[in-house]
């Protein structure tokens, strides 16, 4: 049994199609089929049920793919440990990020890290918070930027930043003249613009309003906080946004950002799987993030 055969089986399981799997693996389809048949003959079980229109995992196949992924993950961790021995002269770091943090934090962190460690390749994975938790738990990212609370018990985290939440309103909104912080209870009749479900900030918006006894009227959802800001500026509604977003420069018309009563916050964390080897490159990236965010604040 060869490691490449494990990779082949995993890719077939993901694609459920030999042609697509072969394309992703950059090999010819006949070679892929031949290697799978050779593997099945060696282990004495059928991993996939093939038909004209589909490729489905057998029970044995599901177990094999799960174990194969674990084996390849351990091999990858071993490689990273060996890269550490070479004093970080080369390596690859996979960093997961929510779209919000991808646009507000990483642009400040990545250039600093790359200047200090130019031979470390950084691969960024941008997904919703729920999907990122799954990827991080499965070992498909080394570290991820997430917000509390986390639903995956398999993740360990370090606090990066406690970030204030503010209210974004259109430039002509009546609240723009207010000097004192805005009570969320006053927003019950307002139209809200929010992020799509699956993103941590979407739940935060819902929770903040429900804590005050109402469910926000969401008139538009986006997967991008910049789009949310632009729609607010155009007068389409109001939105809760992280304060780092409010500090960015916006073209005219720009939304107005107001403090909220009680100064609600969200906690951003650096998460990784419990028990997973954390490479020196990952540790250096975490240290860089903490220092940059300390200076940025």
Order of alpha helices (4+ residues) and beta strands (2+ residues): alpha-alpha-alpha-beta-beta-alpha-beta-alpha-alpha-beta-alpha-beta-beta-beta-alpha-beta-alpha-beta-alpha-beta-beta-alpha
